[in-house]
Amino acid sequence: MAASIDLSQAERVPLAEAMGGAHRAARVKLMPSSGAIPARPMSWPCEGDLLNAPHDLGPAITPDIDLLVVHRAIVGGMGAHLKLDDRPVYAEQAYPFYIKHWYDHDLTPEAWNFRAPIRLMLPRAFVITHFNYVWGHWLTEMYPKLFLIRMLISAGIVAPLLLPASAPAYMAKIARSMIPGLEIITYNTRRQAVEVGTVLLPHMLHKDYYFHDVLRSELEQEARKQPMSGGFEKVFVSRAGVRTPWSFREMENEAEIEAIAKDLGLTLLRPETLSWERQARIFSRARVVAGEFGSGLHNALLSPAGCQVVSLNWVADVQSRIANFRRHDIGYILPRDGQARLHSIEPRKQPFSIDPEAFRRKLSIAVERAEARAATPTNDEGPILPTALRL
């Protein structure tokens, strides 16, 4: 496989010029950086530089928000990846950093490369996906793009959304619920590729999971649509139903830990069994979110400032960056041996257990803090940005 084409530094031009087609690829600046995201201290001391770095370093700076416009591209494969001149396209605005690494090192090319013939032609389309359909990656790397598409459509930039027919069904369902009337076009990943005259690649609204404040504004607006009468939610996110032969870690005393969570008043939740509407309702009013590090815990992206997050194990700094962005208090509890169970491309079993007494003690701290905050609420939301996009 030839090296990818990196369009991250494509020329930045006005929208009309980018759409006109004089440039094969161009960037349109939609919003400036929303500034700094201050680091927040963790709820309790944790050992290890990896865990502490997102909470000890200075403020992170959010990116400018671009729209990438690419002309005469071929779209195909399981992730609706783009090719220009038979080379895969990357841009840091539209894709997480690991996508380029997988391209350039030819890692599992069956996930992103494609050779199907062109069977469909479109004048214009939004493309938001890539090959990683794990829920947490959809939530942080693709779902935010729908808010930007909604703004663009409101500003008169209209196009269908192009999705592979093999993409999880919830993607089209969530897109249609957020953007009524959105046209969605699908293609067969094995038999079809799509030639698109103008591909619109929306920004993820973050760079390296440093999220732009416009996403906070949009999430808060979505939360205000949910019924909020009475109390708040305290949830324990269970992974009991998502174990697969490819799972790289498994909490051996899961039943014991879940029993403690229930004893402390948390509701056991398996997000994959719930509709998106129900998940959004629960997490947008959650003040305590606990569970094993993973996609379900990333749903705390929807939770309000002051939410107390307890993560069992540590895999990456994404949850900490979500916590800093959403102004959550987060604490980690590592496996008994003190070693985090990390992801590897080649699956390997990594069982672990959590000290039940440490879990009870620290979860109790989180619950008490949440209840104290509810009794004396403070304004910790930060600035709310206007959602109107003026082009």
Backbone torsions as a table, in degrees:
resi	resn	phi	psi	omega
1	MET	NA	130.3	175.7
2	ALA	-66.9	154.7	177.7
3	ALA	-59.3	152.2	-178.8
4	SER	-72.3	161.8	172.6
5	ILE	-95.0	118.2	-178.6
6	ASP	-96.9	113.4	-178.0
7	LEU	-100.5	14.3	-176.4
8	SER	-57.4	-32.8	-178.0
9	GLN	-109.3	27.9	174.9
10	ALA	-55.9	154.5	-177.2
11	GLU	-59.7	137.7	178.4
12	ARG	-95.0	122.3	-173.7
13	VAL	-136.8	167.8	174.6
14	PRO	-62.5	157.9	-176.1
15	LEU	-58.0	-47.4	-177.0
16	ALA	-59.8	-39.1	179.4
17	GLU	-67.8	-41.7	179.3
18	ALA	-64.0	-41.2	-177.7
19	MET	-73.8	-22.5	-174.2
20	GLY	-69.6	-23.7	174.7
21	GLY	97.3	3.9	178.0
22	ALA	-67.6	-28.7	177.8
23	HIS	-104.6	135.5	176.3
24	ARG	-62.4	-36.4	176.9
25	ALA	-148.1	140.3	179.8
26	ALA	-152.5	159.2	176.2
27	ARG	-108.8	143.8	173.7
28	VAL	-119.3	121.8	179.0
29	LYS	-77.7	119.6	-179.9
30	LEU	-98.0	-36.9	-178.2
31	MET	-149.3	144.3	173.1
32	PRO	-75.6	167.8	173.3
33	SER	-51.8	143.4	175.2
34	SER	-87.6	6.9	174.2
35	GLY	99.2	-147.2	-170.7
36	ALA	-93.4	147.8	169.5
37	ILE	-110.9	106.4	-178.3
38	PRO	-66.5	142.6	174.0
39	ALA	-72.4	141.9	178.5
40	ARG	-112.2	143.7	178.1
41	PRO	-67.1	151.0	175.9
42	MET	-73.6	161.7	-175.7
43	SER	-68.4	-27.0	176.9
44	TRP	-154.2	161.0	-177.6
45	PRO	-63.3	138.6	174.4
46	CYS	-131.6	144.5	-179.8
47	GLU	-86.4	149.3	173.4
48	GLY	108.6	131.6	-179.3
49	ASP	-63.8	-37.1	-178.3
50	LEU	-60.3	-41.7	-179.2
51	LEU	-71.0	-37.9	-171.7
52	ASN	-85.1	-26.5	-172.3
53	ALA	-53.7	-45.9	-178.5
54	PRO	-65.4	-14.0	-177.6
55	HIS	-107.6	-10.8	-178.5
56	ASP	-104.5	-26.2	-175.6
57	LEU	-74.1	168.7	177.9
58	GLY	-70.1	179.4	-177.8
59	PRO	-59.1	142.9	173.9
60	ALA	-90.9	144.9	-178.1
61	ILE	-100.9	130.1	-179.0
62	THR	-77.8	155.9	-177.1
63	PRO	-81.9	160.5	162.1
64	ASP	-64.6	154.7	179.9
65	ILE	-106.2	119.3	-179.4
66	ASP	-112.0	157.5	162.4
67	LEU	-110.0	124.4	176.9
68	LEU	-93.4	127.7	-178.7
69	VAL	-116.0	120.7	-176.3
70	VAL	-123.8	130.8	-177.5
71	HIS	-106.2	147.0	174.3
72	ARG	55.0	54.4	-179.9
73	ALA	-106.5	155.9	173.4
74	ILE	-105.9	131.1	-178.4
75	VAL	-117.9	136.0	179.7
76	GLY	-172.9	-173.9	178.6
77	GLY	77.4	-178.0	-174.4
78	MET	-67.1	-21.4	-176.3
79	GLY	-113.1	9.7	-174.4
80	ALA	54.4	50.0	177.5
81	HIS	-80.2	155.1	-178.3
82	LEU	-99.8	147.8	169.1
83	LYS	-129.6	139.5	168.4
84	LEU	-120.9	124.0	-179.5
85	ASP	53.0	40.8	177.3
86	ASP	66.4	18.9	176.0
87	ARG	-117.3	136.7	-178.9
88	PRO	-66.4	145.2	-176.3
89	VAL	-100.7	135.2	174.0
90	TYR	-128.4	149.2	169.9
91	ALA	-155.1	131.3	-175.3
92	GLU	-65.2	-20.5	178.1
93	GLN	-72.3	-32.2	-171.6
94	ALA	-105.9	-17.7	-174.7
95	TYR	-134.5	145.9	173.8
96	PRO	-67.4	159.2	-171.5
97	PHE	-60.4	-30.9	-174.5
98	TYR	-69.4	-20.1	-179.9
99	ILE	-61.3	-45.2	179.0
100	LYS	-63.6	-38.7	179.3
101	HIS	-60.5	-42.7	-179.6
102	TRP	-69.0	-39.1	175.2
103	TYR	-57.8	-56.7	-168.4
104	ASP	-73.5	-17.7	177.0
105	HIS	-107.7	9.7	174.8
106	ASP	54.4	42.3	-179.8
107	LEU	-84.9	127.3	-179.5
108	THR	37.8	60.6	-176.9
109	PRO	-59.8	-21.1	177.9
110	GLU	-62.8	-18.4	179.3
111	ALA	-79.0	-25.0	-172.6
112	TRP	-134.8	-20.2	178.7
113	ASN	-83.7	156.1	179.6
114	PHE	-152.2	150.4	179.8
115	ARG	-131.3	8.4	-179.0
116	ALA	-62.7	147.5	179.2
117	PRO	-73.4	157.4	177.3
118	ILE	-71.5	117.6	-179.8
119	ARG	-120.7	-5.6	-175.9
120	LEU	-142.0	141.6	178.3
121	MET	-128.8	134.3	179.5
122	LEU	-129.1	141.1	177.0
123	PRO	-71.6	-32.6	-175.0
124	ARG	-157.5	146.2	176.9
125	ALA	-162.0	145.8	165.9
126	PHE	-83.0	140.0	173.2
127	VAL	-128.8	128.5	-174.8
128	ILE	-124.7	-9.4	-168.3
129	THR	-100.6	171.4	165.2
130	HIS	-150.5	-175.1	-166.6
131	PHE	-71.3	-17.9	-172.2
132	ASN	-88.9	97.4	-177.1
133	TYR	-96.3	14.2	170.2
134	VAL	-57.5	136.6	-171.6
135	TRP	-52.5	-45.4	-177.5
136	GLY	-61.9	-30.8	178.0
137	HIS	-77.4	-37.1	171.4
138	TRP	-58.3	-46.7	-173.5
139	LEU	-64.2	-39.5	-174.7
140	THR	-96.6	-22.9	-171.0
141	GLU	-113.5	-16.1	-177.3
142	MET	-126.1	-45.4	-180.0
143	TYR	-52.7	-44.3	179.8
144	PRO	-58.5	-27.0	-179.6
145	LYS	-64.1	-27.0	180.0
146	LEU	-64.3	-34.2	177.5
147	PHE	-64.3	-40.3	179.8
148	LEU	-69.1	-39.1	176.4
149	ILE	-60.4	-42.4	178.9
150	ARG	-59.4	-42.0	178.3
151	MET	-65.9	-42.1	-178.8
152	LEU	-64.5	-42.4	178.2
153	ILE	-62.7	-41.7	177.5
154	SER	-61.8	-28.9	179.0
155	ALA	-88.1	3.2	175.1
156	GLY	98.9	3.9	178.1
157	ILE	-94.7	93.2	-170.7
158	VAL	-107.4	135.3	176.6
159	ALA	-161.7	156.4	173.5
160	PRO	-74.3	161.7	173.9
161	LEU	-96.1	126.2	-179.1
162	LEU	-99.2	120.4	-179.5
163	LEU	-128.2	146.4	170.3
164	PRO	-67.3	143.5	177.9
165	ALA	-62.9	-22.9	-178.9
166	SER	-84.2	-4.5	179.3
167	ALA	-65.2	149.4	178.4
168	PRO	-53.3	140.4	-174.5
169	ALA	-61.4	-27.6	-176.7
170	TYR	-64.4	-23.7	-178.0
171	MET	-63.1	-51.2	179.2
172	ALA	-64.8	-37.4	-178.7
173	LYS	-64.9	-45.5	179.4
174	ILE	-65.9	-42.0	-179.9
175	ALA	-60.0	-43.7	-179.0
176	ARG	-69.4	-34.1	179.5
177	SER	-70.2	-33.2	179.2
178	MET	-78.6	-35.0	-174.1
179	ILE	-128.1	79.9	-179.5
180	PRO	-55.7	137.1	-179.8
181	GLY	86.8	-3.4	179.1
182	LEU	-63.4	127.3	175.8
183	GLU	-80.9	130.1	177.9
184	ILE	-119.2	125.3	179.1
185	ILE	-113.4	131.8	179.3
186	THR	-116.7	161.6	177.4
187	TYR	-139.9	156.0	178.6
188	ASN	-80.6	118.2	-172.2
189	THR	-66.0	-28.2	-178.0
190	ARG	-82.3	-33.2	-170.1
191	ARG	-111.7	-9.8	-173.3
192	GLN	-134.3	144.0	160.8
193	ALA	-122.0	163.6	-173.1
194	VAL	-125.0	127.4	172.5
195	GLU	-93.0	125.0	-175.9
196	VAL	-120.1	125.9	180.0
197	GLY	-63.0	-45.6	179.3
198	THR	-136.0	112.7	176.7
199	VAL	-96.7	129.1	177.2
200	LEU	-105.5	113.8	-179.4
201	LEU	-105.7	101.9	-179.7
202	PRO	-72.2	155.3	177.6
203	HIS	-69.2	149.1	175.7
204	MET	-73.3	-6.9	-173.7
205	LEU	66.7	20.7	170.6
206	HIS	-159.2	165.9	167.3
207	LYS	-132.2	122.5	-176.3
208	ASP	55.1	33.6	176.0
209	TYR	70.3	21.6	166.8
210	TYR	-94.2	98.8	-168.2
211	PHE	-82.1	140.0	176.9
212	HIS	-72.2	147.3	-175.2
213	ASP	-66.1	-19.6	178.2
214	VAL	-62.9	-29.1	177.0
215	LEU	-67.1	-38.0	175.8
216	ARG	-59.9	-44.0	179.5
217	SER	-59.1	-45.7	-178.7
218	GLU	-66.7	-41.8	179.1
219	LEU	-64.5	-38.2	178.1
220	GLU	-66.5	-37.7	176.7
221	GLN	-65.0	-39.9	176.9
222	GLU	-63.9	-40.0	-179.8
223	ALA	-63.4	-36.0	-178.7
224	ARG	-68.6	-14.7	175.6
225	LYS	-78.4	-14.6	-175.7
226	GLN	-87.5	146.2	174.7
227	PRO	-65.8	129.8	-173.1
228	MET	-121.6	14.6	-176.2
229	SER	-68.5	138.6	175.9
230	GLY	75.3	144.6	166.9
231	GLY	23.5	-155.5	178.2
232	PHE	-147.8	166.5	-176.4
233	GLU	-90.1	141.9	169.7
234	LYS	-124.9	114.6	-171.6
235	VAL	-127.2	145.4	170.0
236	PHE	-112.3	119.3	-177.1
237	VAL	-85.6	113.2	-178.2
238	SER	-92.0	138.6	173.9
239	ARG	-102.1	13.0	-173.8
240	ALA	-58.6	-31.3	-175.9
241	GLY	-94.9	1.2	-175.5
242	VAL	-115.9	14.6	175.3
243	ARG	-70.1	134.2	177.7
244	THR	-133.3	167.1	175.7
245	PRO	-58.9	-16.9	-177.8
246	TRP	-98.5	-0.4	179.2
247	SER	-62.9	132.0	-175.3
248	PHE	-92.6	-12.5	177.3
249	ARG	-139.4	154.1	-179.7
250	GLU	-150.3	125.0	179.1
251	MET	-81.4	112.2	-172.3
252	GLU	-71.4	-30.5	179.0
253	ASN	-105.0	39.4	-178.1
254	GLU	-56.3	-44.9	-177.7
255	ALA	-61.5	-40.5	179.2
256	GLU	-64.4	-43.9	-179.3
257	ILE	-65.8	-42.4	179.5
258	GLU	-64.9	-34.6	178.0
259	ALA	-64.9	-38.2	178.0
260	ILE	-66.4	-42.8	178.8
261	ALA	-59.1	-45.1	178.5
262	LYS	-62.4	-40.3	-179.7
263	ASP	-62.2	-29.9	179.8
264	LEU	-91.8	11.0	171.9
265	GLY	94.2	9.5	179.4
266	LEU	-87.6	146.6	175.5
267	THR	-92.1	127.0	176.5
268	LEU	-71.6	133.5	-173.8
269	LEU	-134.2	132.0	170.8
270	ARG	-114.5	93.7	-172.4
271	PRO	-54.5	-33.4	-176.0
272	GLU	-66.5	-13.3	178.6
273	THR	-92.7	-3.2	-174.3
274	LEU	-111.6	152.3	172.6
275	SER	-66.3	159.7	177.2
276	TRP	-62.1	-37.5	179.7
277	GLU	-59.9	-42.6	-180.0
278	ARG	-68.8	-41.5	177.0
279	GLN	-60.7	-45.9	-178.7
280	ALA	-61.6	-40.0	179.9
281	ARG	-62.8	-43.4	-177.2
282	ILE	-69.6	-51.7	-173.4
283	PHE	-72.9	-27.3	179.8
284	SER	-71.5	-14.4	176.5
285	ARG	-117.6	11.3	-178.0
286	ALA	-79.7	133.1	175.8
287	ARG	-110.8	-10.8	171.8
288	VAL	-136.2	124.4	176.6
289	VAL	-131.4	116.1	-179.3
290	ALA	-127.2	158.5	176.9
291	GLY	152.9	176.1	178.0
292	GLU	-68.7	141.5	177.9
293	PHE	-53.6	131.2	178.8
294	GLY	164.1	-171.8	-174.4
295	SER	-57.9	-42.8	-178.6
296	GLY	-61.1	-38.6	179.5
297	LEU	-67.5	-28.7	178.6
298	HIS	-64.9	-15.7	174.8
299	ASN	-59.9	-15.2	174.7
300	ALA	-61.6	-12.2	172.3
301	LEU	-52.4	-28.5	-179.4
302	LEU	-85.3	-12.5	-169.9
303	SER	-82.9	150.8	-171.5
304	PRO	-76.4	167.9	175.4
305	ALA	-56.0	144.0	-179.2
306	GLY	89.1	-6.1	177.9
307	CYS	-60.5	139.0	178.0
308	GLN	-98.3	117.6	-176.4
309	VAL	-112.9	129.4	178.3
310	VAL	-120.9	115.5	-177.1
311	SER	-108.1	125.3	175.6
312	LEU	-93.2	116.8	-171.9
313	ASN	81.6	168.4	178.5
314	TRP	-142.3	129.2	179.9
315	VAL	-117.3	-38.8	-179.5
316	ALA	-156.2	175.7	-175.9
317	ASP	-90.3	10.5	-177.7
318	VAL	-59.6	-44.7	-177.5
319	GLN	-64.6	-35.4	176.5
320	SER	-67.0	-38.1	179.5
321	ARG	-70.4	-34.9	172.4
322	ILE	-62.4	-43.1	-178.8
323	ALA	-63.1	-44.6	178.2
324	ASN	-62.0	-43.9	-178.7
325	PHE	-64.3	-46.4	-176.0
326	ARG	-89.9	2.0	178.8
327	ARG	61.0	47.9	173.8
328	HIS	-93.6	158.2	168.4
329	ASP	-99.3	120.4	-176.7
330	ILE	-121.7	141.0	173.8
331	GLY	-135.7	141.5	179.8
332	TYR	-105.6	146.5	171.1
333	ILE	-124.5	111.5	-178.6
334	LEU	-80.2	163.4	174.2
335	PRO	-54.4	161.1	-176.2
336	ARG	-51.8	-36.0	-177.4
337	ASP	-81.1	0.2	177.6
338	GLY	79.1	3.5	-177.0
339	GLN	-105.0	122.9	176.6
340	ALA	-66.5	144.9	176.7
341	ARG	-96.7	110.2	-171.2
342	LEU	-102.3	154.3	179.9
343	HIS	-74.8	144.5	172.1
344	SER	-133.5	148.8	-178.5
345	ILE	-61.6	-43.9	174.2
346	GLU	-81.7	118.5	-176.0
347	PRO	-64.4	136.8	175.2
348	ARG	-147.9	140.1	-176.4
349	LYS	-72.1	132.4	179.0
350	GLN	-135.2	76.8	179.2
351	PRO	-68.0	154.7	176.7
352	PHE	-158.2	167.1	173.7
353	SER	-134.7	156.6	-180.0
354	ILE	-109.7	135.0	177.4
355	ASP	-62.5	117.4	-175.0
356	PRO	-66.0	-34.5	-180.0
357	GLU	-69.7	-40.8	176.7
358	ALA	-62.9	-40.3	179.4
359	PHE	-64.1	-45.5	179.9
360	ARG	-61.0	-44.9	-176.7
361	ARG	-64.2	-46.1	-174.7
362	LYS	-77.4	-35.0	175.4
363	LEU	-66.4	-35.6	176.1
364	SER	-60.4	-39.9	177.1
365	ILE	-60.1	-45.5	-178.9
366	ALA	-62.4	-44.3	-179.6
367	VAL	-64.0	-43.7	-179.9
368	GLU	-63.0	-40.5	179.0
369	ARG	-65.6	-41.0	179.6
370	ALA	-63.1	-43.5	-179.8
371	GLU	-66.4	-37.5	177.7
372	ALA	-66.3	-40.1	178.3
373	ARG	-65.5	-38.3	179.1
374	ALA	-65.0	-33.2	-179.5
375	ALA	-74.2	-30.6	179.8
376	THR	-132.4	73.9	-175.4
377	PRO	-63.3	145.3	176.8
378	THR	-126.6	158.1	177.6
379	ASN	-86.7	100.1	-178.1
380	ASP	-122.6	27.5	-173.4
381	GLU	-88.5	-23.6	-177.1
382	GLY	78.2	-175.8	-174.9
383	PRO	-70.5	141.8	173.6
384	ILE	-103.7	125.4	-176.4
385	LEU	-90.0	150.4	175.0
386	PRO	-65.8	145.5	-178.4
387	THR	-92.5	-13.5	-179.8
388	ALA	-66.4	133.0	-179.7
389	LEU	-109.1	116.8	-177.0
390	ARG	-103.3	117.4	-176.6
391	LEU	-112.9	NA	NA
